[in-house]
Amino acid sequence: SITASKRDLQLSCESVDFQFTHNGRISEPKAVTITNKYVHPVRIDWTLLDVMDQTTGKYVKNPFNISPAQQEIAAKSSFQFNVEFAPFEPDSYFF
């Protein structure tokens, strides 16, 4: 599990639930913390690929946003990222 305490890089949660979010609107940000247990710094780069809109068959901007998009986490420390969700399709689940 990515949340297991024995992991050298540990996430604060297995998944993030945004509940219901209207399409075209941005959710409230959710916090995700990464703990670095290594003795050296770790650089996190969130690369969110475009996704295919199933109704149009075209690629669109990823509905998730993580900020900051890049961060170096010092050895034996933690950093909190904010995750937002802006669905582009009504009444759909995103995983």
N, C-alpha and C positions, 0 to 999 in steps of 0.2 A: 504494500500500500504506500502511496506517496505521502501519506500523513504519519506513517510509522515513526516512532521516536528513534529507531535505530538507523534511519536513513541519514546520509551525509548532507543531502539537500532535502529539506522537509517542507511540504506545503501545509498551510493551515486548514485546508479543507479538501475533500475528494471532488466536490463539484460546487457550482454556484447556481442557486435557484433565484431567478429574477421574477418569479411569480408571473402574473399577467402584465404584459407591457403592450400598449397599443402600438400598432405598426406606424412608423414614421415619427415616433417619439423616443426619447432617450430615457432609459431606466435610471433609478437612483443608483449611484455607484456602490459597488460591493467591494469590501476589502479582502485581499488575498495576501497572506504573508508567506515569504520564503525565508527559511532559516538555513544559513550556511554553517555547517559544523566542521568544514574543512579548516586546515591550518593556513590556507591561502585564500585570496579573494576569488570570487566567481562572478563572471559577467553574464547577465541575463539580457537576451535580445528577443523580444516578442515579435515574431513575424506572422502576421495574420494574412493569409492568402485570400484572394477574392473567391467568392462562392457563386455557384450557379443558381440563378433564380429559376425555380422549377416552373413558374407560370410563363416566363418569356424565353427560357432557354439561353439567356445571356448571363455572362459573368457580371457580378455587382460587388461593390465594396463589402467586406466582411461586416456582419451586423454587430460584432463585438469590438470593443476598444479597450486597450489596457494602457494605463499611464503610470509612470513613464514607460515608454516603449523600450528603453535601454537603461540598465542600471548595473553598476558594479556593487556587489555585496561583500563587505569586508569579511575577513576570516572571523569565525566564531561570532557572527552577528546575524541580524534579521533585517528585512526590509519589507514594507507594506506597499503593494500595488493596488490601484483602483481599477475595477473592471466595470464597464458600462455595456449596455445592450440596447440596440436600436433596430428592432425587427423591420424587415422590408415587406414581409408577407403577413396578411391578417390570419388569425386563427391557425398558426403553425407552431410546431415544436422545433427548436434548434438544439442540436447536440454538438 
